[in-house]
Structures are given as C-alpha cells and as structure tokens.
Amino acid sequence: TREPFPRSDPAMITLRSLLPLIALAVVACVATPSATPPAAPAAQGAAATGTGGEASRMRSPRSDASCPPEFSGTCYPVWFGTNRKPLDAADPGKGFGAEVDDRIHFGKRIVRIPSSHRPGELESPLWRRLLLNVDDRIRVEPAAVMAADAFARDVRTFIAGLDPADRNVLVYIHGFNTSFDEAARRAAQLGFDLKVPGITVLYSWPSRGSVGAYVSDLAAI
C-alpha cells in the first residue's frame, strides 16, 4: 500500500521552525502594556475631518526609522523570521540566501513604498516606468538582525503605540520561486494595500528564487 505521507516529511521541519516566530509575535502582542496610548496622528486627522470609520482603523505605517527627506512615500516595517543562511555570516544585514540554516534568524526590514505605488503591484513594467517617467518600485533596506528577545521587545514597543483594537499580527509565508528580498517586498505590499491593523511579520523559508528550482524548493518546504 502507498503511504499517505513520506517517511521523512521536510514540511514538518519547516513547521517546527515557524512555531517560535509565531509564538514570539503572539507573546509580544499579549505582553503589550494595556494602557491606551495617545491617538495616532492619522486617526486624529480622520476624526477632525469627520472621515472616521475605516480610516481611523488603518494600520499606522510609522516606524522608528524615519524616511529620508528625498523619499516620497511610506517606510513600512516588516518583522521577519527565517531559516535561510546569511549571505555573509559576519554581516547578516546583507541579507539571506537560499541555503538552509540550522537556526532561526529574527529581525526587521524597512520597506520603501513610493507614493506612486499602485495597489496589488510590486512595480510597474519597465515600459510603463519609462513612458511615464515614474519609478514606483518597492525597495527594501538592509536587514536589521536581532536576537529573539530583542525581536519580541521591538514588536511590543511598536504595538504599544497602536490603538488597542489594532494590535493584530499578520504572518505572511511566501510560496515557491521567492528570494528573501522579494518576500519582504511582497509582505509589505500586502500589509500596506490591505491596510492591516497591527504589524506584518514575514516567515521566509529557503526558496532558491528560481523558476528552474521548483524541485529544490519542494525539498526545502
């Protein structure tokens, strides 16, 4: 008889790797101080203009890293956990590759979403950018790698600045043919476009980011 599942299921390995990330994010939310913070500027503006409703529930895209003055758009924070190996072990901030590591790395990336961004897209086709002379590409800044306790503390601090009703966690897990940078861009795009109240957390498994590497990706899931 054919077994319903392989004897060694690599998916279970990745699931076990994912659980600490979800647990840390949830604990960070639960442990957030219960005191109600001052209303965010966006919410105050909505109340003043009488828009209220959904606008006041939009996730604040603020972060502790301000956008450079020459950038017109939103600097969107994405917290991450990954079992990819760093591209440079001496400087994990350079990002993570396609090799499997034996540990989970935690951190945060600031993703720049330009004001010309169109919902549902990471960027427009090259011909459109050239024709309209508009660069709407979503870009990522270097990764800020953190220890697990620092990761949980950073999440708590950010969530404490949100309205209690908005303290939610969106966990995004990408599919095949996705690099670490691409996963961070997509996580930010989804959280931003869907106006998710709370924070966006990415779990990135070691996909090789290539159409021709689906078999290798399947073994890494």
C-alpha positions in Angstrom: 0.0 0.0 0.0 1.2 3.5 -0.7 1.9 5.6 2.3 -0.1 8.8 2.5 3.0 10.8 3.6 6.7 10.3 3.0 8.6 8.8 6.0 10.7 11.9 6.3 8.4 14.9 5.7 10.5 18.1 5.3 7.4 20.2 5.8 7.3 19.2 9.4 10.8 20.6 9.8 9.8 23.9 8.5 6.6 23.9 10.6 8.7 23.4 13.7 10.9 26.3 12.6 7.9 28.5 12.1 6.3 28.0 15.5 8.9 30.0 17.5 8.3 33.0 15.2 4.5 32.9 15.6 4.9 32.3 19.4 7.2 35.3 19.8 4.9 37.6 17.8 1.8 36.5 19.8 3.6 36.8 23.1 4.8 40.2 22.2 1.2 41.2 21.5 -0.2 39.7 24.7 2.5 41.3 26.8 1.9 44.7 25.4 1.0 47.2 28.1 -2.7 47.7 28.4 -2.6 51.5 28.8 -4.3 53.2 25.9 -1.7 55.3 24.0 -2.4 58.7 22.6 -4.3 58.7 19.3 -2.1 58.4 16.3 -1.8 61.5 14.1 -3.6 59.7 11.2 -6.5 58.8 13.5 -6.7 62.4 14.9 -6.8 63.8 11.4 -9.6 61.4 10.5 -11.6 62.5 13.5 -11.0 66.1 12.8 -12.2 65.8 9.2 -15.1 63.6 10.1 -14.0 60.7 8.0 -13.6 58.3 10.9 -14.7 54.7 10.3 -12.3 52.5 8.5 -9.8 55.4 8.1 -9.3 55.5 11.8 -8.6 51.7 11.9 -5.9 51.8 9.2 -2.6 50.4 10.4 -0.2 53.2 11.1 2.8 52.8 8.7 5.1 54.7 11.1 8.3 53.1 12.2 11.3 54.0 14.4 13.3 54.6 11.3 12.3 57.8 9.5 12.2 58.0 5.7 15.0 60.0 4.1 13.8 63.5 3.2 14.3 62.8 -0.6 11.9 59.9 -0.5 8.2 60.5 -1.1 6.2 57.6 0.3 5.9 55.2 3.3 8.7 53.4 5.1 6.9 50.2 6.1 8.4 47.9 8.8 8.3 44.2 8.3 9.5 41.9 11.1 10.9 38.6 9.9 12.0 35.2 10.9 13.9 32.9 8.5 15.9 29.7 8.5 17.9 30.9 5.5 21.7 31.1 5.9 23.1 34.7 5.8 24.8 35.7 2.7 27.7 36.9 4.9 27.9 35.3 8.3 30.0 38.3 9.5 27.3 40.8 8.4 23.8 39.3 8.3 22.4 42.7 7.5 23.4 41.9 3.9 20.5 39.5 3.7 19.9 35.8 3.4 20.4 33.3 0.6 18.8 30.0 -0.4 20.8 27.6 1.8 19.1 26.1 4.9 20.4 27.1 8.3 20.1 25.1 11.5 18.7 28.1 13.4 16.1 30.8 13.1 17.2 34.4 12.4 15.0 37.2 13.6 15.0 40.8 12.6 13.2 43.7 10.8 13.4 45.3 7.4 12.2 48.7 6.4 10.5 48.6 3.0 10.1 51.8 1.0 6.7 52.0 -0.7 6.7 55.1 -3.0 3.7 57.4 -3.2 3.3 56.4 -6.9 2.7 52.7 -5.8 -0.4 51.1 -7.3 -2.3 48.5 -5.1 -1.5 44.9 -5.9 1.8 45.6 -7.6 5.4 45.5 -6.5 6.4 47.6 -9.5 5.1 48.6 -12.9 6.5 47.1 -16.1 9.7 48.8 -17.3 8.0 50.3 -20.4 5.4 52.0 -18.2 8.1 53.4 -15.9 10.0 54.8 -18.9 6.9 56.1 -20.6 5.6 57.9 -17.6 9.0 58.7 -16.1 7.7 57.4 -12.7 9.7 54.9 -10.5 7.1 53.1 -8.5 9.3 50.1 -7.5 9.0 48.9 -3.9 12.5 48.7 -2.4 14.0 47.1 0.7 16.6 48.5 3.1 19.3 46.3 4.7 18.0 43.8 7.3 18.4 44.7 11.0 19.1 41.3 12.6 18.0 40.8 16.2 18.2 38.2 19.0 14.9 36.5 19.8 14.4 38.6 23.0 15.2 41.8 21.2 12.8 40.9 18.4 9.9 40.3 20.9 10.8 43.6 22.7 10.8 45.6 19.4 7.4 44.1 18.5 6.0 45.0 21.9 7.3 48.6 21.7 5.8 49.1 18.3 2.4 47.6 19.2 2.2 49.6 22.4 2.0 52.7 20.2 -1.1 51.5 18.4 -4.7 51.6 19.4 -5.6 48.5 21.5 -8.2 47.4 18.8 -5.4 47.5 16.2 -2.9 45.2 17.9 -3.0 42.4 15.4 -0.3 40.3 13.7 -0.4 39.4 10.0 2.0 36.5 9.4 3.0 36.1 5.7 4.6 32.9 4.4 5.7 33.1 0.7 5.5 30.4 -1.9 7.9 28.9 -4.4 10.4 30.9 -6.5 10.8 33.7 -4.0 14.1 35.3 -2.7 14.4 36.9 0.7 14.2 40.4 -0.7 11.2 39.5 -2.8 9.4 38.0 0.2 10.0 41.2 2.2 8.7 43.4 -0.6 5.5 41.2 -1.0 4.8 41.1 2.7 5.0 44.9 2.9 2.9 45.4 -0.2 0.1 43.1 1.2 0.1 44.7 4.6 0.1 48.2 3.1 -2.5 47.6 0.4 -4.8 45.6 2.8 -4.4 48.3 5.5 -3.8 45.6 8.0 -4.3 47.0 11.6 -1.3 45.9 13.6 2.0 44.6 12.3 3.2 42.5 9.4 5.5 39.5 10.2 7.3 37.5 7.5 8.5 33.9 7.7 10.9 33.2 4.8 11.9 29.7 4.1 15.0 29.0 1.9 13.4 29.1 -1.6 16.0 29.3 -4.3 14.1 32.1 -6.1 14.3 30.5 -9.5 11.7 29.0 -11.8 14.0 26.1 -12.6 14.5 25.2 -8.9 11.0 24.1 -8.1 12.2 20.6 -7.2 14.8 22.0 -4.8 12.2 24.4 -3.3 9.8 21.4 -2.8 12.5 19.7 -0.7 13.0 22.8 1.4 9.4 23.3 2.3 
